[in-house]
């Protein structure tokens, strides 16, 4: 639980009112901002499809909201919620400017994720569900005490919900109560089966309803051609990539998706489809969206495919289908200033292939826009936020860096240790250290579009200094890339062994650490404002020596011969005993 002084001023703030009056400043609590943002990034990084949601169904209905219950909820709110949602519940806490999407403004009475008709208030159960399981893909963590160590009990969740409801006067109007007015959307008792036929019908609905105009033909969020969508609070919206289930905020199961189609998402351009689509069509559409979701691999060792002849160096080479993929999860770079917790690229899928001379890596990652220009004049100067004693070292979600088209390039880099690791010792995953440097293979979309060499090989000795680009005669990596329907596919190729001591050397039979850095230009990402991963591994499996087969055959032969001799010896012994 985040430390916050439970002063009398806080206890008295807004007691018995609908719009609590702020009697205290943030003061010394600002030091917690970094912890709040880091916790939010961690929540985004670890969220994954298949993760169990919190216990979001209460054991009993919400108790009557007495003044004592509201006061108890107020204390919890100040300690656990106000850093993001603000002391006044207006979504303007000290961490709010650094989050995308921004924390909810409770005072407006507009809630996105409900089981009520479009534009209606949520039920108590809806609020309990959100507080309990959080919202994947956002800074809103789960607060179920059975799910996280410092969570809230069921009673505490009801208490904080009772207090949150005091921010919006609409909750006190019985004519606006969705339960009393019959505005609750019930999940049907039965649903259509999840199979190829219903998925195909869902695809037809997807196309007919023009869902692709926002979400793209393949659901990758690339339907939007410019940043012209905003929510009701005036903040820009990045269209959701529905193939990434950990980014679907209110749940990625078919039932969750069906409910969103039935209720809409208040405050956003996402409408309800109750009148446009029948119940059956909404089930079909939910099944189709579910079918688009990516199933993550669960291993951390990339096995390179040995090939005869040339290694595949084109992104669409058919041979890549036989190489085993490995998913690499990325998160915002929050290790050092400028810290960034609103990354666009959270997944890269990598394959590798090699022959006796070269190795190639095929990397896929989703990006809704093809960004092939780079304006150095608009790069962010992090000097001020790096100063000792500065307010904080995070980059705000809006206005601090230009998150727009035709400003910064798309880019991705593979990172390897220069020195072969000894035991479990590896360089720091964030650009290594002065004594343990890393080798970076960085592909840049603007260079690729220019028709020249699109990969820069460089060495980094920590994040405090820019990577040092290697000499021209040491640039031995080539690349081919293509962008199509919201996805980059790029192949890097280089020799297994080089004569440069600052290069990684790919030796068969060795587990070689590998990490990924990525930049989405239209998301404002450049330099250290980026996504990054921790260490994974790449393995070039060594061919089995012929001696292994020879010794195996000899072993079998010797063992068989010994068994045969023992059998004959046993027979002679029995014959001798019978003759005696």
ROROSE-578083 format. One line per field, with one value per residue (C-alpha): residue in one letter; residue number from 1; x, y, z. Coordinates in pm, 1 decimal, padded with zeros to 6 digits. Layout:
BEGIN
r <- [A,...]
k <- [NUM,...]
u <- [X,...]
v <- [Y,...]
w <- [Z,...]
//
This chain:
BEGIN
r <- [X,X,X,X,X,X,X,X,X,X,X,X,X,X,X,X,X,X,X,X,X,X,X,X,X,X,X,X,X,X,X,X,X,X,X,X,X,X,X,X,X,X,X,X,X,X,X,X,X,X,X,X,X,X,X,X,X,X,X,X,X,X,X,X,X,X,X,X,X,X,X,X,X,X,X,X,X,X,X,X,X,X,X,X,X,X,X,X,X,X,X,X,X,X,X,X,X,X,X,X,X,X,X,X,X,X,X,X,X,X,X,X,X,X,X,X,X,X,X,X,X,X,X,X,X,X,X,X,X,X,X,X,X,X,X,X,X,X,X,X,X,X,X,X,X,X,X,X,X,X,X,X,X,X,X,X,X,X,X,X,X,X,X,X,X,X,X,X,X,X,X,X,X,X,X,X,X,X,X,X,X,X,X,X,X,X,X,X,X,X,X,X,X,X,X,X,X,X,X,X,X,X,X,X,X,X,X,X,X,X,X,X,X,X,X,X,X,X,X,X,X,X,X,X,X,X,X,X,X,X,X,X,X,X,X,X,X,X,X,X,X,X,X,X,X,X,X,X,X,X,X,X,X,X,X,X,X,X,X,X,X,X,X,X,X,X,X,X,X,X,X,X,X,X,X,X,X,X,X,X,X,X,X,X,X,X,X,X,X,X,X,X,X,X,X,X,X,X,X,X,X,X,X,X,X,X,X,X,X,X,X,X,X,X,X,X,X,X,X,X,X,X,X,X,X,X,X,X,X,X,X,X,X,X,X,X,X,X,X,X,X,X,X,X,X,X,X,X,X,X,X,X,X,X,X,X,X,X,X,X,X,X,X,X,X,X,X,X,X,X,X,X,X,X,X,X,X,X,X,X,X,X,X,X,X,X,X,X,X,X,X,X,X,X,X,X,X,X,X,X,X,X,X,X,X,X,X,X,X,X,X,X,X,X,X,X,X,X,X,X,X,X,X,X,X,X,X,X,X,X,X,X,X,X,X,X,X,X,X,X,X,X,X,X,X,X,X,X,X,X,X,X,X,X,X,X,X,X,X,X,X,X,X,X,X,X,X,X,X,X,X,X,X,X,X,X,X,X,X,X,X,X,X,X,X,X,X,X,X,X,X,X,X,X,X,X,X,X,X,X,X,X,X,X,X,X,X,X,X,X,X,X,X,X,X,X,X,X,X,X,X,X,X,X,X,X,X,X,X,X,X,X,X,X,X,X,X,X,X,X,X,X,X,X,X,X,X,X,X,X,X,X,X,X,X,X,X,X,X,X,X,X,X,X,X,X,X,X,X,X,X,X,X,X,X,X,X,X,X,X]
k <- [1,2,3,4,5,6,7,8,9,10,11,12,13,14,15,16,17,18,19,20,21,22,23,24,25,26,27,28,29,30,31,32,33,34,35,36,37,38,39,40,41,42,43,44,45,46,47,48,49,50,51,52,53,54,55,56,57,58,59,60,61,62,63,64,65,66,67,68,69,70,71,72,73,74,75,76,77,78,79,80,81,82,83,84,85,86,87,88,89,90,91,92,93,94,95,96,97,98,99,100,101,102,103,104,105,106,107,108,109,110,111,112,113,114,115,116,117,118,119,120,121,122,123,124,125,126,127,128,129,130,131,132,133,134,135,136,137,138,139,140,141,142,143,144,145,146,147,148,149,150,151,152,153,154,155,156,157,158,159,160,161,162,163,164,165,166,167,168,169,170,171,172,173,174,175,176,177,178,179,180,181,182,183,184,185,186,187,188,189,190,191,192,193,194,195,196,197,198,199,200,201,202,203,204,205,206,207,208,209,210,211,212,213,214,215,216,217,218,219,220,221,222,223,224,225,226,227,228,229,230,231,232,233,234,235,236,237,238,239,240,241,242,243,244,245,246,247,248,249,250,251,252,253,254,255,256,257,258,259,260,261,262,263,264,265,266,267,268,269,270,271,272,273,274,275,276,277,278,279,280,281,282,283,284,285,286,287,288,289,290,291,292,293,294,295,296,297,298,299,300,301,302,303,304,305,306,307,308,309,310,311,312,313,314,315,316,317,318,319,320,321,322,323,324,325,326,327,328,329,330,331,332,333,334,335,336,337,338,339,340,341,342,343,344,345,346,347,348,349,350,351,352,353,354,355,356,357,358,359,360,361,362,363,364,365,366,367,368,369,370,371,372,373,374,375,376,377,378,379,380,381,382,383,384,385,386,387,388,389,390,391,392,393,394,395,396,397,398,399,400,401,402,403,404,405,406,407,408,409,410,411,412,413,414,415,416,417,418,419,420,421,422,423,424,425,426,427,428,429,430,431,432,433,434,435,436,437,438,439,440,441,442,443,444,445,446,447,448,449,450,451,452,453,454,455,456,457,458,459,460,461,462,463,464,465,466,467,468,469,470,471,472,473,474,475,476,477,478,479,480,481,482,483,484,485,486,487,488,489,490,491,492,493,494,495,496,497,498,499,500,501,502,503,504,505,506,507,508,509,510,511,512,513,514,515,516,517,518,519,520,521,522,523,524,525,526,527,528,529,530,531,532,533,534,535,536,537,538,539,540,541,542,543,544,545,546,547,548,549,550,551,552,553,554,555,556,557,558,559,560,561,562,563,564,565,566,567,568,569,570,571,572,573,574,575,576,577,578,579,580]
u <- [00000.0,00139.1,00221.9,-00001.7,-00055.7,-00409.3,-00443.4,-00756.6,-00769.3,-00804.3,-01062.9,-01266.3,-01229.8,-01569.0,-01738.8,-02108.8,-02077.8,-02093.0,-01794.6,-01527.5,-01331.5,-00953.7,-00806.2,-00459.0,-00184.8,00019.6,00331.7,00574.5,00361.5,00512.3,00802.3,00556.0,00491.0,00776.7,00655.2,00301.2,00417.4,00660.1,00383.5,00159.2,00427.6,00485.0,00112.5,00116.6,00425.0,00301.7,-00053.2,-00095.4,-00378.4,-00492.3,-00406.4,-00678.1,-00885.6,-00941.2,-01240.7,-01470.9,-01802.0,-01879.8,-02011.3,-02296.0,-02464.9,-02319.2,-02405.3,-02600.0,-02364.1,-02362.1,-02162.0,-01916.1,-01871.9,-01812.3,-01553.3,-01371.4,-01377.8,-01243.9,-00932.3,-00873.5,-00928.0,-00673.0,-00415.0,-00469.5,-00658.7,-00594.8,-00246.1,-00412.1,-00775.2,-00705.1,-00824.8,-01136.5,-01203.5,-01158.7,-00886.0,-00615.2,-00388.6,-00012.2,00038.0,-00246.5,-00050.6,00185.0,-00081.8,-00251.6,-00539.3,-00586.8,-00745.7,-01124.3,-01289.7,-01552.3,-01727.3,-01882.0,-02068.1,-01944.2,-01808.1,-01677.9,-01718.5,-02065.0,-02341.5,-02595.1,-02736.8,-02539.1,-02500.2,-02631.9,-02460.5,-02281.6,-02425.4,-02257.2,-02141.7,-01981.4,-01778.7,-01682.6,-01563.0,-01343.1,-01191.4,-01132.4,-00972.1,-00842.4,-00828.1,-00562.0,-00368.1,-00400.4,-00248.1,-00556.0,-00433.3,-00637.6,-00722.8,-00855.8,-00682.4,-00675.1,-00490.5,-00226.3,-00036.6,-00134.6,-00488.7,-00820.9,-01068.8,-01421.1,-01550.1,-01275.0,-01362.3,-01726.0,-01616.2,-01404.9,-01682.9,-01927.9,-01691.7,-01628.6,-02004.0,-02017.9,-01822.1,-02115.1,-02458.2,-02620.6,-02577.0,-02822.6,-03103.1,-03330.4,-03453.5,-03099.0,-03050.5,-03010.3,-03132.8,-03452.4,-03521.9,-03454.4,-03151.9,-02926.7,-02806.5,-02827.4,-02585.5,-02796.0,-02826.3,-02689.0,-02442.5,-02355.8,-02076.8,-01722.2,-01630.1,-01514.4,-01868.9,-01960.5,-01619.0,-01674.1,-02016.3,-01856.3,-01607.5,-01898.8,-02054.7,-01717.7,-01695.5,-02062.9,-02058.5,-01737.3,-01547.0,-01235.7,-01262.3,-01113.9,-00964.9,-00827.6,-00906.9,-00706.6,-00793.2,-00450.3,-00581.4,-00461.5,-00794.0,-00747.0,-00549.9,-00477.9,-00501.4,-00845.7,-01032.4,-01074.3,-01267.2,-01529.5,-01258.3,-01069.4,-00777.9,-00656.4,-00748.0,-00520.0,-00742.9,-00721.2,-00533.0,-00780.4,-00530.9,-00349.3,-00585.6,-00385.5,-00481.2,-00857.7,-00944.6,-01268.2,-01186.3,-01082.1,-01328.3,-01617.1,-01870.4,-01675.1,-01651.8,-02023.8,-02107.6,-01901.0,-02091.8,-02416.8,-02338.2,-02084.8,-01800.2,-01926.7,-01709.1,-01549.7,-01645.5,-01718.9,-02099.5,-02351.3,-02465.7,-02791.8,-03001.6,-02763.4,-02697.6,-02910.4,-02809.3,-02690.0,-02483.9,-02317.2,-02216.7,-02076.5,-01880.2,-01746.1,-01632.3,-01450.8,-01269.5,-01173.9,-01033.0,-00798.5,-00626.6,-00260.5,-00156.2,00173.6,00460.5,00588.5,00959.8,01257.0,01505.3,01493.2,01611.7,01767.8,01662.7,01961.1,01920.0,02101.2,02212.6,02146.6,01963.4,01621.1,01666.6,01323.9,01036.4,00795.6,01027.3,00822.3,01100.5,01028.1,00710.5,00923.5,01127.1,01004.2,00870.4,00941.8,00738.4,00933.4,00734.7,00835.7,00739.8,00813.0,01166.4,01140.2,01492.1,01637.3,01528.8,01347.7,01116.3,00830.0,00531.8,00303.6,00471.6,00301.0,00506.2,00462.4,00529.1,00781.8,00775.4,01116.4,01235.9,01596.5,01771.1,02136.7,02375.4,02748.3,02828.5,02536.5,02241.1,01914.8,01648.0,01290.3,01110.9,00739.3,00570.6,00241.4,00244.6,-00068.3,00124.6,00423.6,00656.1,00950.5,01053.0,01258.0,01282.7,01581.9,01477.3,01171.8,01361.1,01300.9,01575.0,01576.4,01834.4,01586.1,01419.7,01756.6,01867.1,01912.8,01613.3,01394.1,01017.9,01024.9,01194.3,00891.3,00766.5,00405.2,00158.2,00056.7,00222.2,00572.9,00668.9,00486.6,00282.4,00188.5,00250.9,00550.5,00768.1,00976.5,01074.6,00981.5,01278.4,01378.4,01706.4,01843.7,02091.3,02357.7,02646.6,02987.3,03155.0,03033.2,02852.5,03024.2,02771.4,02459.9,02639.2,02507.8,02530.9,02245.5,01956.1,01937.0,02239.9,02496.6,02768.3,03113.8,03277.3,03024.2,02916.8,02651.6,02631.5,02328.2,02187.7,01948.0,01712.5,01563.9,01262.1,01372.9,01703.4,01520.0,01283.3,01583.5,01714.1,02050.5,02190.3,01911.1,02097.4,02348.7,02580.5,02685.7,02822.2,02674.2,02840.4,02541.1,02247.7,02421.9,02603.4,02474.6,02574.5,02892.6,02831.6,03095.2,03320.0,03180.4,03397.2,03257.8,02893.7,02819.2,02444.3,02183.8,01805.1,01488.1,01157.3,00792.4,00490.3,00144.9,-00190.6,-00052.8,00250.9,00620.7,00809.7,01184.6,01479.9,01830.0,02119.6,02485.8,02785.3,02798.5,03158.8,03328.1,03679.3,03556.4,03614.7,03320.1,03071.3,02867.8,02988.6,02728.4,02875.2,02684.4,02578.2,02602.6,02309.7,02351.2,02149.7,01933.1,01710.8,01489.6,01447.1,01162.7,01031.2,00693.4,00758.2,00397.4,00377.1,00650.9,00917.9,01283.5,01617.2,01550.6,01173.8,01110.2,01000.4,01249.6,01269.0,01478.5,01713.7,01598.7,01831.1,01912.9,02057.7,02221.7,02186.0,02508.2,02477.6,02518.7,02873.8,02896.7,03094.7,02780.9,02606.0,02913.1,02952.6,02579.5,02593.3,02904.9,02739.3,02433.2,02647.7,02867.0,02567.9,02391.1,02700.8,02745.4,02382.3,02417.4,02733.1,02559.2,02263.1,02491.5,02690.1,02369.7,02256.7,02586.6,02557.4,02207.7,02321.2,02613.4,02385.3,02141.0,02423.2,02544.8]
v <- [00000.0,00338.9,00551.9,00856.9,01062.4,01001.7,01351.9,01503.9,01733.3,01427.5,01271.5,01593.0,01659.3,01654.8,01467.0,01448.2,01627.0,01518.0,01724.4,01695.1,02012.2,01982.4,02081.2,01938.1,01972.2,01686.4,01817.7,01545.3,01280.2,01368.9,01135.5,00851.0,00946.4,00736.5,00438.0,00480.2,00500.8,00212.1,00000.6,00088.3,-00012.5,-00338.5,-00409.4,-00357.7,-00570.2,-00875.1,-00874.8,-01164.8,-01354.3,-01641.4,-01468.0,-01532.4,-01226.4,-01127.7,-01258.3,-00999.0,-01136.6,-01026.6,-01276.2,-01038.7,-00725.2,-00383.9,-00287.6,00030.9,00326.3,00468.2,00777.7,00552.3,00332.9,00637.2,00776.7,00443.0,00444.9,00799.9,00698.3,00407.6,00636.0,00891.6,00620.4,00405.9,00596.0,00969.5,00960.9,00887.1,00995.3,01305.5,01418.4,01560.2,01250.5,01454.7,01235.8,01494.2,01317.9,01380.7,01067.0,01139.5,01342.8,01050.9,00789.6,00698.6,00632.9,00896.7,00801.5,00828.7,01155.5,01029.1,01365.8,01337.3,01015.8,00861.2,00508.7,00305.4,-00055.1,-00149.2,-00404.8,-00128.1,00034.6,00296.9,00620.2,00473.6,00459.7,00137.0,-00102.7,-00158.5,-00495.8,-00323.9,-00095.9,-00389.0,-00583.0,-00298.9,-00229.6,-00600.7,-00707.5,-00377.0,-00283.9,-00467.2,-00240.1,00059.0,00182.7,00060.2,-00232.5,-00508.3,-00449.6,-00791.8,-00886.7,-01252.3,-01164.9,-00916.7,-00901.4,-00543.9,-00561.5,-00478.8,-00707.1,-00732.8,-00497.3,-00244.5,-00251.1,-00179.0,00104.8,00275.1,00227.5,00396.1,00693.1,00706.6,00728.3,01051.9,01229.7,01212.2,01337.8,01109.7,00812.9,00967.6,01010.5,00700.2,00781.9,00726.0,00393.4,00137.5,-00146.9,00029.4,00156.3,-00173.8,-00053.5,-00351.0,-00562.0,-00928.4,-01176.7,-01434.0,-01776.7,-01942.8,-01838.7,-01960.2,-02221.6,-02111.9,-02285.9,-02218.4,-02157.5,-01893.5,-01728.7,-01699.7,-01546.5,-01307.4,-01197.5,-01113.9,-00904.4,-00734.3,-00629.1,-00532.5,-00322.1,-00157.6,-00234.6,-00235.6,00140.8,00180.6,-00156.4,-00254.3,-00556.7,-00788.2,-00615.7,-00455.8,-00104.5,00025.5,00137.6,00497.3,00702.6,00995.2,01090.5,01245.6,01053.0,01188.1,01080.1,01291.3,01439.6,01576.4,01333.0,01153.2,00787.8,00520.0,00252.1,-00078.8,-00370.7,-00650.4,-00923.3,-00849.9,-00981.7,-00823.5,-00483.6,-00547.4,-00354.9,-00506.8,-00870.3,-01077.5,-01365.4,-01401.0,-01301.0,-00983.2,-00885.7,-00956.1,-00724.6,-00441.8,-00474.8,-00464.3,-00166.3,00035.9,00217.7,00548.4,00851.3,00701.0,00654.6,00284.5,00257.9,00001.4,-00241.5,-00342.9,-00178.9,-00241.5,-00611.5,-00895.2,-01086.4,-01375.5,-01144.8,-00993.1,-01343.6,-01414.3,-01090.5,-01166.4,-01509.4,-01352.7,-01102.5,-01385.6,-01582.6,-01295.0,-01301.5,-01395.1,-01703.3,-01622.7,-01869.3,-01968.0,-02029.4,-01794.8,-01977.7,-01907.2,-02215.6,-02120.8,-02338.3,-02498.6,-02471.6,-02600.8,-02338.7,-01968.5,-01848.7,-01691.7,-01315.0,-01204.7,-01146.5,-01353.7,-01650.9,-01970.6,-02135.2,-01911.2,-02111.8,-02406.4,-02200.8,-02205.8,-01863.5,-01701.3,-01413.4,-01139.6,-00917.6,-00553.2,-00269.8,00099.6,00206.1,00326.9,00243.7,00588.5,00936.4,00998.9,00731.2,00626.2,00424.4,00453.7,00224.4,00116.2,-00196.0,-00464.6,-00778.8,-00891.1,-01239.0,-01364.2,-01657.7,-01744.6,-01955.5,-02024.1,-02214.2,-02268.5,-01903.4,-01672.7,-01622.2,-01442.0,-01314.2,-01253.1,-01005.4,-00920.8,-00648.3,-00463.7,-00091.6,00085.0,00341.6,00320.2,00594.0,00648.4,01007.6,01144.4,01507.0,01545.9,01901.5,01766.2,01515.1,01548.3,01707.4,01515.9,01740.8,01908.7,01594.5,01430.6,01695.8,01586.1,01698.2,01742.1,01699.9,01362.9,01195.9,01062.9,01185.1,01304.3,01119.9,01434.2,01760.2,01671.6,01479.3,01497.6,01179.0,01237.2,01117.9,01216.3,01312.7,01017.8,00692.0,00336.8,00131.9,-00193.5,-00328.5,-00662.4,-00646.1,-00905.2,-00914.1,-00847.3,-01090.0,-01449.0,-01474.0,-01664.4,-01867.5,-01662.2,-01326.2,-01100.8,-00729.3,-00509.8,-00554.2,-00175.8,-00108.8,-00297.0,-00131.5,00016.4,-00313.2,-00536.0,-00371.4,-00482.5,-00507.4,-00341.8,-00419.6,-00129.4,-00116.7,00224.0,00271.9,00608.4,00463.4,00167.1,00397.4,00590.6,00281.7,00273.7,00062.5,00043.9,-00123.7,00039.8,-00175.0,-00004.8,-00073.2,00057.0,00081.0,00184.6,00416.4,00738.6,00773.0,00720.5,00396.0,00428.1,00341.4,00108.2,00200.4,00162.9,-00139.5,-00316.0,-00273.8,-00632.5,-00663.9,-00625.0,-00605.5,-00633.1,-00506.2,-00472.4,-00304.5,-00439.4,-00399.9,-00272.4,-00500.8,-00469.1,-00781.2,-00743.7,-00979.0,-00906.2,-01106.8,-01112.6,-01349.9,-01601.5,-01505.8,-01171.5,-01037.4,-00752.6,-00801.8,-00569.2,-00798.3,-01083.4,-01414.9,-01682.5,-02015.4,-02341.5,-02499.7,-02175.8,-01998.7,-01637.9,-01369.0,-01149.1,-00849.1,-00622.7,-00244.2,-00094.4,00247.0,00348.2,00686.3,00808.7,00732.6,00989.3,00726.2,00796.2,00770.8,00637.3,00691.9,00336.9,-00017.7,-00275.1,-00635.1,-00821.7,-01097.7,-01396.3,-01648.0,-01765.3,-02113.3,-02254.1,-02623.8,-02802.1,-03099.0,-03433.5,-03566.2,-03893.1,-04038.2,-04024.7,-04260.3,-04484.9,-04516.8,-04579.6,-04866.1,-05006.6,-04983.0,-05169.8,-05435.2,-05486.3,-05498.2,-05745.9,-05962.8,-05962.8,-06060.5,-06343.9,-06473.3,-06463.8,-06658.7,-06930.8,-06946.3,-06988.4,-07271.4,-07460.9,-07425.1,-07576.7,-07864.1,-07939.2,-07946.7,-08180.4,-08425.8,-08439.2]
w <- [00000.0,-00097.6,00204.1,00236.3,00552.2,00676.7,00814.1,00958.1,00656.8,00433.0,00661.3,00658.4,00286.2,00119.6,00404.1,00330.2,-00005.9,-00367.5,-00476.8,-00206.2,-00145.9,-00166.7,00170.4,00115.9,-00141.4,-00281.9,-00109.5,-00009.5,-00180.2,-00519.4,-00457.2,-00501.8,-00864.3,-00996.3,-00797.9,-00930.6,-01292.3,-01253.8,-01105.9,-01399.4,-01649.9,-01464.5,-01478.7,-01855.7,-01902.1,-01713.6,-01841.8,-02081.9,-02248.8,-02035.9,-01709.7,-01454.0,-01375.8,-01018.7,-00825.7,-00978.8,-00850.9,-00495.6,-00243.0,-00156.1,-00290.1,-00208.6,00151.3,00218.1,00182.8,00534.3,00628.5,00813.5,00504.7,00284.2,00526.2,00526.5,00146.7,00145.2,00337.4,00098.3,-00201.3,-00081.8,-00021.2,-00328.2,-00598.6,-00573.4,-00728.4,-01062.2,-01024.3,-00814.8,-00474.1,-00636.6,-00847.1,-01165.0,-01316.8,-01249.1,-01001.9,-01024.7,-01235.0,-01477.5,-01731.9,-01786.4,-01861.9,-02187.4,-02156.1,-01891.0,-01554.4,-01538.5,-01437.3,-01192.9,-01163.9,-01511.5,-01437.1,-01765.1,-01735.0,-02026.6,-01918.5,-01806.4,-01842.7,-01897.5,-02206.5,-02395.8,-02198.8,-01873.8,-01535.3,-01440.3,-01185.7,-00850.3,-00983.1,-01284.6,-01059.2,-00837.0,-01141.7,-01263.8,-00921.3,-00864.4,-01188.8,-01321.5,-01689.2,-01895.5,-02127.7,-01893.8,-01568.3,-01378.7,-01170.4,-01007.7,-00641.9,-00547.8,-00223.2,-00328.2,-00647.0,-00536.4,-00209.2,-00122.0,-00258.5,-00095.9,00076.0,-00060.1,00210.3,00133.3,-00236.3,-00155.0,00070.8,-00194.5,-00451.6,-00214.6,-00193.3,-00569.5,-00629.1,-00425.2,-00700.0,-00946.5,-00838.6,-01097.2,-00863.6,-00616.5,-00870.8,-00861.2,-01210.2,-01337.3,-01157.9,-01440.1,-01220.2,-01113.3,-01465.4,-01639.0,-01834.4,-01747.6,-02041.5,-01947.9,-02100.1,-02287.6,-02126.4,-02439.5,-02705.9,-03051.7,-03066.9,-03134.6,-03460.3,-03816.1,-03940.4,-03680.5,-03717.6,-04094.2,-04031.5,-03784.9,-04049.6,-04279.0,-04001.2,-03936.0,-04298.6,-04333.1,-04014.9,-04137.2,-03817.8,-04035.7,-04089.4,-03740.7,-03648.7,-03989.6,-04206.8,-03978.4,-03649.8,-03603.4,-03541.2,-03877.9,-04023.7,-03911.4,-04164.1,-03935.1,-03569.1,-03594.7,-03324.6,-02972.4,-02666.8,-02490.9,-02270.2,-02570.9,-02564.9,-02880.3,-02924.4,-03061.0,-03209.7,-03026.2,-03181.8,-03106.6,-03197.6,-02871.0,-02601.3,-02319.0,-02464.0,-02461.0,-02148.1,-02023.0,-02096.4,-02397.5,-02369.9,-02614.4,-02347.8,-02265.5,-02631.8,-02687.9,-02397.7,-02547.3,-02875.9,-02677.9,-02453.1,-02649.0,-02475.1,-02338.4,-02401.0,-02713.5,-03082.1,-03009.6,-03041.7,-02927.7,-03198.5,-03032.8,-03303.6,-03594.3,-03528.8,-03398.3,-03087.7,-03303.9,-03525.2,-03217.3,-03105.8,-03452.3,-03445.0,-03095.4,-03215.0,-03510.0,-03287.4,-03051.2,-03345.8,-03431.6,-03092.9,-03092.0,-02893.8,-02723.9,-02733.9,-02390.1,-02447.2,-02420.5,-02644.2,-03017.6,-03206.1,-03535.8,-03831.0,-04008.3,-04386.8,-04693.7,-04940.9,-04891.6,-04580.8,-04650.4,-04666.7,-04791.1,-04544.6,-04756.6,-04820.8,-04776.8,-04578.1,-04278.8,-04217.7,-04102.9,-03853.3,-03492.9,-03382.9,-03046.6,-02905.4,-02729.3,-02491.7,-02465.7,-02234.4,-02204.0,-02116.9,-01757.4,-01639.6,-01700.1,-01811.2,-02034.2,-01897.2,-02123.6,-02010.9,-02314.6,-02566.7,-02886.1,-02960.5,-02695.5,-02898.3,-03158.1,-03309.5,-03420.6,-03628.5,-03719.0,-03982.4,-04051.9,-04275.2,-04230.9,-04308.0,-04230.0,-03997.4,-04064.3,-03823.8,-03934.5,-03704.6,-03714.3,-03512.7,-03539.4,-03610.9,-03741.7,-03944.9,-04178.4,-04052.7,-04288.1,-04211.5,-03924.0,-03812.2,-03581.3,-03496.5,-03311.6,-03099.7,-02727.5,-02517.9,-02190.6,-02025.7,-01791.0,-01659.9,-01604.6,-01356.4,-00997.0,-00794.9,-01101.5,-01050.1,-01225.2,-01517.2,-01705.0,-02040.7,-02040.1,-02260.4,-02449.6,-02557.4,-02435.7,-02751.6,-03087.0,-03121.6,-03483.6,-03836.6,-04050.3,-03756.4,-03637.2,-03806.0,-03718.0,-03604.5,-03435.8,-03302.1,-03190.5,-02903.2,-02816.1,-02567.3,-02719.9,-02480.5,-02453.6,-02116.3,-01837.8,-01643.4,-01578.8,-01597.5,-01875.3,-01952.3,-01831.4,-02075.7,-02115.1,-02335.6,-02125.5,-01915.4,-01968.6,-01871.5,-02046.5,-02374.5,-02619.4,-02996.0,-03159.2,-03503.8,-03563.6,-03862.4,-03951.0,-04175.1,-04315.3,-04432.1,-04580.6,-04770.0,-04900.0,-05074.8,-04901.2,-04619.6,-04364.6,-04075.2,-03845.9,-03636.3,-03316.4,-02970.4,-02647.2,-02307.4,-02103.4,-02161.8,-02054.1,-02386.0,-02738.2,-02909.0,-03112.7,-03476.8,-03616.3,-03906.3,-04256.3,-04337.2,-04026.8,-04132.4,-04236.5,-04168.7,-04441.7,-04423.1,-04628.0,-04492.2,-04586.5,-04420.3,-04493.8,-04316.6,-03988.3,-03962.4,-04030.5,-04138.3,-04162.9,-04214.6,-04084.4,-04228.4,-04127.5,-04113.5,-03830.2,-03752.7,-03816.8,-03766.4,-03545.7,-03173.6,-03101.2,-03276.7,-03139.0,-03277.9,-03352.2,-03252.3,-03275.8,-02949.7,-02749.4,-02580.2,-02694.1,-02507.8,-02727.6,-02646.6,-02856.7,-02872.2,-03079.4,-03180.9,-03324.4,-03484.1,-03491.9,-03119.6,-03059.9,-02997.2,-03069.5,-02888.4,-02535.1,-02565.8,-02677.2,-02599.8,-02482.1,-02366.8,-02117.5,-02230.1,-02433.4,-02604.0,-02952.9,-03006.7,-03317.3,-03256.5,-03343.2,-03581.0,-03411.5,-03481.7,-03676.5,-03387.2,-03173.8,-03416.1,-03444.4,-03068.7,-03032.2,-03281.3,-03114.0,-02775.1,-02895.8,-03062.1,-02756.0,-02524.3,-02752.5,-02779.0,-02401.8,-02349.2,-02602.9,-02428.5,-02088.5,-02225.4,-02368.3,-02045.5,-01844.8,-02077.6,-02032.9,-01657.4,-01659.3,-01885.7,-01652.2,-01348.0,-01527.9,-01625.0,-01265.6]
//
